[in-house]
Every structure is written in C-alpha cells, then in structure tokens.
Amino acid sequence: MPSSTPPPEITRAARTVRTGRHGIRPVVAECETGVEDRRYRTRPGRRDEWVRCVEEVVIPFQTSKGMSVTASFIEEEDQDGCVWIRRFDDEAQRQELYAAVYESDRWRGEISPVVQDLPIAEKSVVTRAVPTPRSVLR
C-alpha cells in the first residue's frame, strides 16, 4: 500500500479500500463528489442473512444518519456475492457521515457485532469512484 500522496490525476480516479474486522482502511484518503461501490462476498450460504441484515438494519440506520444509499444488488454469477452503492457530495461529507455511523454507540454495540461475521473480510472490496461528466449517477 503506497504511503505517499499520489499525483492529482490518481487521486481523482477510482479509489479502492479493503474492509476488515476493524473497519474501513482507505488506500487514498481523499474524495470528490462520488460513489462507493461496496462488494462483499459472504460466508458460504449466508448471503440471504446478509441481505436481510443490510436491507432491514444497516441501510436504514445509515440513511437515518444522512448517508445516501443509491442501490443494493446480489451478484448473478456468485451465490455469495452482494453489491451496494453509496453516494457522497464531497470528502468532508464522507468523513462526517463515516463518523456519525461508525463511531456511534449503536453501530459499535449493536450492529457491527452482528454484521462483522457475515462477509469474508479479506474478499470484501470498496471502490470509490468519481462520476464521468455524462454519468446519470452523480
């Protein structure tokens, strides 16, 4: 993982972060208006449980804190694969909303302990991307 700040043309490109037991570790800590494409592979046979938890608990909680969850999907070709997309106006908003969600007592004490064992952390990837000029997702 690079330790120096990449050139501006790289910081505006897609950014990928890995999830793990202790949360999100950004590869690049900067963001413009953009989206997160969150891809998870659940433990075998637990995708339905993950989807139920994300749709009934995680997404409602995160949206109650101000996050914009644009869509959620299950992968057609991977029986354990799931995808959901979040949108942020800018880096300041992303940092503010991450703090509101991931530093909250409810997330730490109630939600995280339940959801952390459903996906395979080392196979989960979050890609941060900036929309192209004609993208309808902005």
N, C-alpha and C positions, 0 to 999 in steps of 0.2 A: 504494500500500500504506500503510495507516494506521501512524503512528509512535507514537501514544499508546495507552495501555491502554484497551480497550473496556470499557463497563459490564459488571457481573457477568452480566446476562441474556444478553449477547452471548458472553461467554467460555464459558458453559455450552452454547451452541448448537454446531452443526457448525462445524468449522474446516477450511479448505482451505489446502493448501500446494502449491507447484509444485516439481517435480523439475527438476534441471538437471545439467549436467556436473560441478558441484562439490557435489552432494548435495541435501539437503532444506532448503528455506528456509521455516520456518513463518510463517504470517500471524499466528497467535496462538500464543504460546509456552506456554500453559497447557493442562492436560488433566485431566479427571476420568476415572473408570473409563470406558473407551470403546473404540472400534474405529477403525481406519483402513481406509477403502475406497480401494484403490490402483488407479487406472485408467490403463492405458498404451495408447498407440497405437504399434505397432511400425512400423518402416520397411516399406514395401510388400513383401509376400511373405516376411517374416522372422518371422511370428508363431509358426510351429511351432518354429523355432530358439529364440525367446524362451521359449516354454512349456517346452521341454525343459530349457533352462538354469535357469529358475526352479524347476521341479519336481525336477531332479536335483542342482542345486548351491546355488542361493540359499536356497530354503526349508529344506533340510536343514542348511545352515550356520547360518541364523538361528535355527532351533529348537534347534540344539546350544548356542547362546549363551543360550537361555532364552526367546526370543520365541514367542508363540502365534500361529501362522498358522492361522486358522479355516477358510478356503476359498480356492480359486482357480477361475477361470472363464475361458472365452473368450466374447467377445460374439457373439451370434447374428446380429446385423444389421450388424456391422462386421468384415470379414475380417481386419483388422489390430488389433482391439481385444481387450484382456485385462483382467481384474479379479482382484485377490486381496485378502483381508481379514486384518488382524492385530488382535489384542486386547491391551490393556494394563490393568493393575489401577489405575494412577494415573500422574500426571505423573512422579513420582520413578522409578518402574519404567521408564517410557518412555525417560527420559533415560539411565538406567543401561544399558538394552538397546541404545539407539542407539549409545552409546559403545562397548559391548562388540562390536557388529557393525561399525560404520562406521569406528572408529578402530583396528581390528585389522590386523595385518600381512597376514593372508590376504586380507581384504576389499580393502585398498588395493593389494596387489601382484599378486593372482591373480584375484579375482572381478570387481572393479569394471572393470578394463581390458577384460574380455571382454563384460560386460553393458551398459556405458555407451553403446555404439553401436547397440544393437538397438532401443530405443524412440526415438521422436521426443520429445526432452526438453520442448519447448515445448507439446506436446499431451498431456503426462502430468500427471495431477492426483491428489493425495492428499487425501481429505476425512476429517477426524477428526470423529467423531460420538459423542454420549453416548446410550446406550440409554434408551428411554422406560420407564416403570415396569413395563409388562407385556411388554417385549421378552424373547424366549427367548434372545437373544444378549446375554449380559452378561459 
